[in-house]
Amino acid sequence: MKTIRWFAIIMIVVLLWSGFVPAVNAQDAMAYTVQEGDTLSSIAARYSTTIAAIMEVNPEIDDPAEIDLGQEIQLPEEAQEPTLYTVQE
């Protein structure tokens, strides 16, 4: 009976703990250095992602309007490198 009780306690602890694991790992993200004029909105648009997704992998950002020049942020795994097109005559 004690074995079942301990098993139940361990399972509850594991289930509670697993709810606090971030959905996206830093390994799955790519780094970006904030440039002059950048906002989270412009970065999200450039990399085809959302402000919410960027904030999810950067929990240290409390206010999306407050990012600093030179600050390194992580972009989520689903972010895509911007595509550059050359217009030819």
KEVEXBA-571959 format. One record per residue: x, y, z of N, C-alpha, C, O, CB in turn. Coordinates in pm, 1 decimal. Each point is the difference from the previous one (the first is absolute). Glycine has a CB too. Example, Ala and Ser with C-alpha at 12.3 -4.5 7.8 and 13.67 -1.06 7.14 Angstrom:
2
+----------+----------+----------+----------+----------+----------+----------+----------+----------+----------+----------+----------+----------+----------+----------+
!     n_c1 !     n_c2 !     n_c3 !    ca_c1 !    ca_c2 !    ca_c3 !     c_c1 !     c_c2 !     c_c3 !     o_c1 !     o_c2 !     o_c3 !    cb_c1 !    cb_c2 !    cb_c3 !
+----------+----------+----------+----------+----------+----------+----------+----------+----------+----------+----------+----------+----------+----------+----------+
!   1319.0 !   -569.0 !    780.0 !    -89.0 !    119.0 !      0.0 !     90.0 !    120.0 !      0.0 !    103.6 !     -1.9 !     66.5 !   -292.8 !   -115.4 !     58.1 !
!    154.2 !    222.3 !   -196.6 !     82.0 !    119.0 !      6.0 !    -77.0 !    109.0 !     73.0 !     50.9 !    110.8 !     16.9 !     67.5 !   -173.6 !   -231.4 !
+----------+----------+----------+----------+----------+----------+----------+----------+----------+----------+----------+----------+----------+----------+----------+
//
This chain:
89
+----------+----------+----------+----------+----------+----------+----------+----------+----------+----------+----------+----------+----------+----------+----------+
!     n_c1 !     n_c2 !     n_c3 !    ca_c1 !    ca_c2 !    ca_c3 !     c_c1 !     c_c2 !     c_c3 !     o_c1 !     o_c2 !     o_c3 !    cb_c1 !    cb_c2 !    cb_c3 !
+----------+----------+----------+----------+----------+----------+----------+----------+----------+----------+----------+----------+----------+----------+----------+
!     81.8 !   -119.4 !      0.0 !    -81.8 !    119.4 !      0.0 !     86.4 !    126.1 !      0.0 !    -31.4 !     98.1 !    -67.4 !   -148.2 !   -224.6 !    187.7 !
!    291.6 !    122.4 !    -41.9 !     89.0 !    115.5 !      3.3 !     63.7 !     23.1 !   -135.7 !     24.2 !    114.5 !    -38.2 !     20.0 !   -156.1 !    280.0 !
!    -16.7 !    -66.1 !   -315.5 !     60.8 !     12.5 !   -132.1 !    -92.3 !     76.6 !    -94.3 !     44.9 !     86.6 !    -75.0 !     79.7 !   -302.0 !    111.3 !
!   -253.0 !    183.4 !    -32.0 !    -97.2 !     68.6 !    -85.9 !     -9.9 !    147.3 !     38.4 !     -8.0 !     86.2 !    -87.5 !   -121.1 !   -300.8 !     58.9 !
!    129.6 !    244.1 !    157.1 !     -7.8 !    137.9 !     47.2 !    120.8 !     79.6 !    -48.4 !    -15.2 !    111.7 !    -49.6 !   -114.7 !   -187.1 !    251.6 !
!    250.7 !     18.2 !   -187.8 !    120.7 !     69.1 !    -44.6 !     -0.5 !     18.2 !   -151.2 !     41.3 !    104.2 !    -50.9 !     84.1 !   -199.5 !    245.5 !
!   -171.9 !     -5.2 !   -265.2 !     -9.1 !     11.0 !   -145.7 !    -94.2 !    115.0 !    -37.6 !     31.5 !     79.3 !    -88.6 !     13.3 !   -328.2 !     63.8 !
!   -158.4 !    257.9 !     90.9 !    -96.4 !    106.9 !    -27.3 !     59.8 !    137.3 !     29.8 !    -19.1 !     94.6 !    -76.4 !   -168.2 !   -252.7 !    129.2 !
!    259.0 !    168.3 !     57.9 !     63.0 !    128.1 !     36.2 !    104.0 !     39.0 !   -103.8 !      6.2 !    115.5 !    -42.2 !    -44.9 !   -163.0 !    286.0 !
!    119.9 !    -48.5 !   -284.5 !    103.0 !     28.3 !   -101.3 !    -64.6 !     41.7 !   -131.5 !     47.5 !     93.5 !    -64.6 !    107.7 !   -258.8 !    173.9 !
!   -261.1 !     98.8 !   -149.9 !    -68.3 !     35.0 !   -125.2 !    -58.6 !    141.3 !      6.8 !      8.3 !     74.8 !    -97.4 !    -61.4 !   -318.2 !     60.1 !
!     -5.1 !    280.1 !    149.6 !    -55.7 !    135.0 !     15.6 !    110.6 !    104.1 !     -9.6 !    -15.5 !    101.7 !    -67.6 !   -169.5 !   -192.2 !    212.1 !
!    295.5 !     65.5 !    -77.6 !    112.8 !     93.4 !     -5.8 !     50.7 !     13.6 !   -143.1 !     25.1 !    111.2 !    -46.5 !     38.2 !   -171.3 !    282.3 !
!    -48.2 !    -51.0 !   -305.1 !     47.7 !      3.3 !   -139.0 !    -97.5 !     77.4 !    -87.9 !     41.8 !     82.9 !    -80.9 !     74.5 !   -303.7 !    114.0 !
!   -244.1 !    194.8 !    -18.0 !    -99.5 !     70.7 !    -81.1 !     -1.3 !    149.6 !     29.3 !     -8.5 !     81.1 !    -92.2 !   -128.8 !   -288.9 !     87.3 !
!    145.5 !    244.7 !    131.7 !      4.9 !    142.5 !     33.9 !    126.4 !     65.3 !    -53.3 !     -4.5 !    110.1 !    -54.8 !   -130.3 !   -156.3 !    259.1 !
!    246.9 !    -21.8 !   -188.0 !    126.8 !     55.1 !    -47.3 !      0.9 !     14.7 !   -151.0 !     50.7 !     99.9 !    -51.1 !     64.4 !   -202.7 !    246.3 !
!   -169.1 !      7.7 !   -267.3 !      4.6 !      4.3 !   -146.0 !    -78.7 !    117.7 !    -56.1 !     26.7 !     43.2 !   -112.1 !     -1.5 !   -290.5 !    110.5 !
!   -120.9 !    299.8 !     76.0 !    -74.9 !    116.1 !    -46.2 !     81.9 !    127.0 !     -2.2 !    -41.5 !     98.0 !    -61.8 !   -159.9 !   -204.7 !    149.8 !
!    317.8 !    108.7 !    -21.8 !     83.5 !    118.1 !      5.7 !    115.8 !     -4.7 !    -97.7 !     82.9 !     91.0 !     -0.2 !   -146.8 !    -68.2 !    236.0 !
!     72.3 !   -124.7 !   -318.2 !    105.3 !    -10.4 !   -100.4 !    -38.8 !     86.4 !   -118.4 !   -111.4 !    -13.2 !    -50.7 !    173.3 !   -221.2 !    125.5 !
!     26.5 !    322.8 !   -121.0 !    -34.8 !     85.4 !   -113.3 !    -34.2 !    -81.7 !   -124.2 !     55.3 !   -107.9 !    -21.5 !     93.4 !    285.0 !    115.0 !
!   -239.4 !   -125.3 !   -174.3 !    -40.8 !    -70.1 !   -120.8 !    110.6 !     -0.5 !   -105.2 !      7.2 !    -91.5 !    -82.0 !   -243.3 !    155.3 !    130.2 !
!    321.2 !     36.6 !    -46.2 !    107.1 !     10.9 !    -98.5 !    132.4 !      8.2 !     73.5 !     14.6 !     82.6 !     90.1 !   -167.1 !     32.8 !   -256.2 !
!    246.7 !   -196.4 !    131.3 !    132.2 !      2.1 !     60.8 !     86.2 !    105.0 !    -66.5 !    -20.8 !     33.3 !   -116.7 !      1.2 !   -275.7 !    173.7 !
!    116.2 !    294.8 !     16.5 !     93.0 !     95.3 !    -57.7 !     77.8 !    -64.3 !   -114.1 !     40.6 !     69.0 !    -93.5 !    -22.7 !     48.5 !    314.5 !
!      3.5 !   -250.3 !   -214.5 !     70.3 !    -70.8 !   -107.5 !    -75.8 !     10.8 !   -130.4 !     60.5 !      2.9 !   -107.1 !     35.7 !   -160.7 !    273.9 !
!   -228.8 !    163.8 !   -159.0 !    -83.1 !      2.3 !   -119.2 !    -16.9 !    140.6 !    -56.9 !    -68.6 !     18.9 !   -100.4 !    -49.3 !   -218.4 !    188.2 !
!    179.4 !    296.2 !    -24.4 !    -15.6 !    138.6 !    -42.5 !    129.3 !     49.6 !    -63.4 !    106.3 !    -58.4 !     21.2 !   -275.7 !     98.5 !    161.3 !
!    160.5 !     67.6 !   -260.1 !    120.1 !     61.5 !    -54.9 !     14.8 !    139.3 !     58.8 !    -98.7 !     66.2 !     32.3 !     78.6 !   -200.1 !   -246.5 !
!    143.5 !    177.0 !    227.5 !     29.2 !    128.8 !     62.3 !    -15.0 !    113.8 !   -101.1 !     26.5 !    -16.5 !   -119.1 !    130.4 !    -97.3 !    279.6 !
!   -199.8 !    228.7 !   -110.5 !    -10.3 !    121.8 !    -80.7 !     44.5 !    116.8 !     86.4 !    -40.0 !      9.7 !    116.0 !   -150.6 !   -104.7 !   -256.5 !
!    272.1 !    183.3 !     86.2 !     44.3 !    118.8 !     71.8 !    -84.1 !    118.2 !    -45.8 !     -7.9 !     28.8 !   -119.4 !    243.8 !   -120.0 !    142.0 !
!   -298.4 !    159.3 !     72.2 !    -88.9 !    112.1 !    -29.7 !     80.8 !    113.3 !    -64.3 !    103.0 !     42.6 !     52.2 !   -255.6 !   -106.1 !    141.6 !
!    103.0 !    110.7 !   -308.5 !     62.7 !    107.4 !    -75.7 !    -77.1 !    130.6 !     22.0 !   -112.4 !     -0.6 !     50.0 !    195.4 !   -165.6 !   -222.6 !
!    -21.4 !    276.1 !    134.9 !    -65.0 !    130.5 !     13.2 !   -131.5 !      0.7 !    -77.6 !     -4.6 !    -39.4 !   -116.5 !    229.2 !    152.0 !    143.8 !
!   -331.1 !    -67.6 !     38.1 !   -131.9 !      9.4 !    -63.1 !    -84.0 !   -126.0 !     12.1 !   -117.2 !      0.8 !    -37.5 !    217.4 !    158.4 !   -118.4 !
!    -43.0 !   -267.5 !    207.5 !    -75.3 !   -124.6 !     15.2 !   -105.5 !     11.6 !    109.4 !     20.1 !     67.8 !    100.8 !    180.2 !   -195.0 !   -179.1 !
!   -311.2 !     60.9 !     56.9 !   -101.9 !    -24.2 !    102.0 !    -30.4 !   -149.3 !     -4.3 !     31.9 !    -66.9 !    -98.3 !   -132.3 !    303.9 !     78.5 !
!     40.4 !   -288.8 !    123.5 !    -36.1 !   -141.6 !     -6.0 !    -95.1 !    -25.7 !   -115.9 !      4.2 !   -106.2 !    -62.1 !     27.2 !     86.4 !    310.2 !
!   -115.9 !    115.7 !   -276.7 !    -93.6 !    -14.0 !   -110.8 !     73.9 !     -9.4 !   -134.1 !    -32.2 !    -85.5 !    -82.5 !   -139.6 !    212.9 !    215.0 !
!    269.6 !    -40.9 !   -154.1 !     73.0 !     -3.2 !   -127.7 !     85.7 !   -125.8 !    -12.0 !     13.5 !    -56.1 !   -108.8 !    -10.6 !    306.8 !    106.7 !
!     54.8 !   -294.9 !    114.0 !     80.5 !   -123.1 !     -1.4 !    -91.0 !   -119.4 !    -29.6 !     34.1 !    -86.2 !    -81.0 !    131.6 !    185.7 !    247.2 !
!   -280.9 !   -103.8 !   -100.4 !    -94.9 !   -109.6 !    -22.4 !    -43.8 !     -4.1 !   -146.6 !     -5.7 !   -107.5 !    -59.7 !    -73.8 !    126.9 !    298.6 !
!     49.0 !     95.5 !   -296.6 !    -42.1 !      4.6 !   -139.8 !    113.1 !    -44.7 !    -92.5 !    -23.4 !    -75.1 !    -94.7 !   -135.8 !    261.5 !    149.8 !
!    281.2 !   -140.9 !    -28.3 !    115.3 !    -34.5 !    -84.0 !     27.4 !   -149.8 !      1.1 !     40.8 !    -56.4 !   -101.6 !     56.0 !    281.8 !    147.3 !
!   -118.9 !   -290.0 !     68.1 !     31.3 !   -142.6 !     14.1 !   -124.0 !    -89.5 !     -3.1 !      6.5 !   -116.5 !     39.3 !    192.4 !    183.1 !     92.9 !
!   -311.0 !    -12.9 !   -178.6 !   -125.1 !    -76.3 !    -16.4 !    -40.9 !    -73.9 !    127.3 !    -29.5 !   -119.5 !     -2.3 !     85.2 !     93.3 !   -238.9 !
!    -56.9 !     99.9 !    351.9 !    -43.8 !    -56.7 !    127.1 !    -87.1 !    103.2 !     70.2 !    -44.4 !     96.0 !    -63.1 !    253.3 !   -240.6 !     82.2 !
!   -233.9 !    126.9 !    108.8 !    -86.0 !     93.1 !     73.9 !     75.1 !     57.0 !    120.3 !     99.3 !    -56.4 !     45.8 !   -304.6 !    -71.3 !   -119.8 !
!    156.0 !    239.4 !    123.1 !     56.2 !     59.4 !    121.7 !    -14.7 !    -99.1 !    115.6 !     92.5 !    -17.4 !     79.4 !   -148.3 !    252.0 !   -161.0 !
!    -59.7 !   -298.9 !     90.7 !    -24.1 !    -96.3 !    108.8 !    101.2 !   -114.5 !     -3.9 !     49.3 !    -42.3 !    104.5 !   -293.7 !    100.3 !   -109.6 !
!    275.8 !   -108.2 !   -114.0 !     96.9 !   -109.8 !    -12.0 !    139.6 !     45.8 !     41.5 !     73.4 !    -74.7 !     64.6 !   -210.1 !    -25.1 !   -250.4 !
!    173.2 !    222.5 !    148.5 !    130.7 !     54.0 !     39.7 !      5.7 !     15.0 !    151.6 !    100.1 !    -34.9 !     62.6 !    -78.9 !    156.7 !   -283.3 !
!   -128.5 !    -69.8 !    279.6 !     -1.6 !     19.7 !    145.3 !      0.9 !   -133.0 !     75.0 !     51.3 !     -8.1 !    111.7 !   -174.7 !    222.7 !   -146.0 !
!     67.4 !   -317.9 !    -26.1 !     -1.6 !   -131.8 !     64.2 !    141.1 !    -56.2 !     16.4 !     29.7 !    -64.5 !    100.5 !   -256.5 !     23.2 !   -198.3 !
!    313.9 !     65.3 !     -0.5 !    137.7 !    -50.6 !     10.6 !     93.5 !    100.3 !     66.5 !    118.7 !    -27.7 !     17.5 !   -158.8 !   -108.0 !   -222.1 !
!    -13.1 !    252.5 !    241.8 !     76.4 !    103.8 !     70.1 !    -76.7 !     46.1 !    122.9 !    -48.6 !    113.0 !      3.0 !    154.7 !    -39.0 !   -219.4 !
!   -118.2 !   -159.3 !    318.1 !    -81.0 !     36.6 !    116.5 !     53.6 !    121.0 !     76.0 !    -71.6 !     57.4 !     82.0 !      8.9 !   -295.4 !    -64.4 !
!    186.6 !    277.4 !    -43.2 !     56.0 !    117.1 !     66.9 !    -55.4 !    130.8 !    -55.8 !     18.2 !    105.0 !     61.6 !    188.3 !   -236.5 !    -18.1 !
!   -273.0 !    127.8 !   -157.6 !    -61.9 !    120.4 !    -57.5 !   -136.8 !     16.9 !     64.5 !    -92.8 !    -76.2 !    -27.0 !    217.5 !     49.4 !   -194.9 !
!   -135.7 !    128.4 !    308.0 !   -126.5 !     25.5 !     69.5 !    -94.0 !     85.6 !    -83.6 !   -121.4 !    -20.4 !      1.1 !    241.4 !      2.7 !    216.4 !
!    -63.4 !    113.5 !   -290.0 !    -79.1 !     94.9 !    -77.6 !     47.4 !     -6.7 !   -144.7 !    115.8 !     31.4 !    -27.7 !   -150.6 !    121.0 !    229.6 !
!    -51.7 !   -192.7 !   -295.0 !     42.8 !    -11.9 !   -140.4 !     43.7 !    132.6 !    -62.0 !     66.1 !      1.1 !   -103.8 !   -221.9 !   -191.8 !     83.5 !
!    119.5 !    301.6 !     83.0 !     40.6 !    130.6 !    -51.7 !    139.6 !     39.1 !     49.4 !     55.5 !    100.2 !    -44.9 !   -296.8 !    -32.5 !     36.2 !
!    297.3 !   -145.0 !     99.4 !    128.8 !     33.0 !     60.9 !    107.5 !   -101.7 !    -36.7 !     28.7 !    -91.2 !     77.6 !   -150.2 !    201.0 !    110.5 !
!    180.7 !    -94.3 !   -305.7 !    116.9 !    -78.8 !    -36.5 !    112.4 !     98.4 !    -28.7 !    -24.5 !    112.6 !    -43.2 !   -116.4 !   -304.6 !    -52.1 !
!    262.8 !    149.5 !    119.3 !    114.1 !     90.4 !     -9.6 !     87.2 !    -29.8 !   -121.0 !     15.3 !   -115.1 !    -41.0 !    -19.5 !    136.9 !    287.7 !
!     60.8 !     83.8 !   -302.7 !     95.4 !    -12.2 !   -109.1 !    114.4 !    -90.2 !     46.0 !     57.8 !     21.7 !    106.4 !   -119.2 !    208.7 !   -197.1 !
!     93.7 !   -331.4 !     10.2 !    107.8 !    -92.1 !     33.4 !    -42.6 !   -117.5 !     86.0 !     78.5 !    -92.3 !     21.7 !     71.7 !    283.4 !    -38.5 !
!   -273.6 !   -189.4 !     66.1 !    -50.6 !   -110.7 !     82.5 !    -11.4 !   -125.4 !    -86.6 !    -48.2 !      6.0 !   -113.1 !    -79.2 !    155.3 !    263.8 !
!    171.8 !   -274.1 !    -97.1 !    -14.9 !   -125.9 !    -72.3 !   -127.7 !    -67.0 !     45.5 !    -20.6 !    -23.7 !    119.0 !    270.5 !     -2.3 !   -142.2 !
!   -335.0 !     -4.3 !    -72.7 !   -123.5 !    -71.5 !     29.5 !      0.5 !   -130.2 !    -78.8 !     73.9 !    -15.5 !    -97.3 !   -200.1 !    232.2 !    141.5 !
!     43.7 !   -308.5 !     -1.0 !    -14.7 !   -126.9 !    -70.1 !   -124.8 !      6.5 !    -86.5 !   -102.2 !     55.3 !     40.6 !    219.4 !   -181.0 !    145.8 !
!   -107.9 !     69.1 !   -305.5 !   -115.6 !    -12.2 !    -87.4 !    -46.5 !   -144.5 !      6.6 !     82.4 !    -91.2 !      6.0 !     -2.3 !    278.7 !   -159.8 !
!   -211.5 !   -209.7 !    152.7 !    -51.0 !   -136.6 !     12.6 !     38.6 !    -86.8 !   -119.1 !     35.6 !     49.9 !   -106.7 !   -225.1 !     38.7 !    240.8 !
!    181.6 !   -217.8 !   -113.3 !     38.5 !    -97.9 !   -101.5 !    -72.4 !     23.5 !   -132.5 !     58.5 !    -17.7 !   -106.9 !    -14.5 !   -146.7 !    289.4 !
!   -171.2 !    204.3 !   -175.7 !    -76.8 !     16.5 !   -124.1 !     35.8 !    127.4 !    -76.8 !    -46.1 !     19.4 !   -112.4 !   -137.4 !   -146.0 !    220.6 !
!    265.0 !    212.9 !    -48.5 !     41.5 !    122.9 !    -69.6 !     78.8 !    -36.2 !   -125.4 !     78.4 !    -94.8 !     -0.5 !    -71.7 !    222.0 !    219.4 !
!    -28.8 !    -50.5 !   -324.5 !     66.3 !    -27.0 !   -127.3 !     92.3 !    115.7 !    -34.8 !    -36.0 !    116.6 !     16.0 !   -159.8 !   -255.3 !    -94.0 !
!    314.9 !    105.4 !     30.5 !     92.4 !    103.8 !    -44.8 !    -67.2 !     79.6 !   -111.3 !    -67.8 !    -57.5 !    -85.2 !    270.4 !    -83.6 !    147.7 !
!   -184.3 !    273.3 !    -62.3 !    -60.9 !     79.5 !   -107.0 !     59.7 !    -36.3 !   -135.7 !    118.3 !    -32.3 !    -10.3 !   -159.5 !    218.7 !    173.4 !
!    -40.9 !   -180.6 !   -265.3 !     44.2 !    -28.0 !   -136.3 !     26.6 !    132.7 !    -69.7 !    -84.3 !     89.7 !      2.1 !    -48.4 !   -306.9 !    -10.6 !
!    248.6 !    229.6 !    -52.5 !     34.5 !    121.6 !    -74.2 !    -19.2 !    -25.1 !   -148.7 !     42.4 !   -102.4 !    -53.4 !    123.0 !    172.0 !    231.7 !
!   -229.0 !     24.3 !   -242.7 !    -23.0 !     -9.1 !   -143.5 !     76.9 !    112.2 !    -68.5 !      7.4 !    111.7 !     51.2 !   -236.3 !   -216.2 !    -16.1 !
!    285.7 !     74.2 !   -150.4 !     69.3 !    100.4 !    -79.9 !    -86.0 !     29.5 !   -122.3 !    -32.1 !    -89.5 !    -78.2 !    261.8 !     11.6 !    158.9 !
!   -266.5 !    205.1 !    -95.6 !    -79.9 !     40.4 !   -114.5 !     94.0 !     23.8 !   -117.0 !     96.6 !     75.6 !     10.8 !   -275.2 !     27.9 !    137.6 !
!    149.4 !   -168.5 !   -260.1 !     83.7 !     14.7 !   -118.4 !    -75.5 !     78.8 !   -105.5 !   -122.9 !     -2.5 !     -7.4 !    241.4 !   -214.1 !     57.7 !
!    -41.4 !    285.9 !   -130.8 !    -61.7 !     81.3 !   -106.1 !    -39.5 !    -83.8 !   -117.8 !    -53.2 !     52.3 !    -97.9 !    186.7 !    141.0 !    170.3 !
+----------+----------+----------+----------+----------+----------+----------+----------+----------+----------+----------+----------+----------+----------+----------+
//
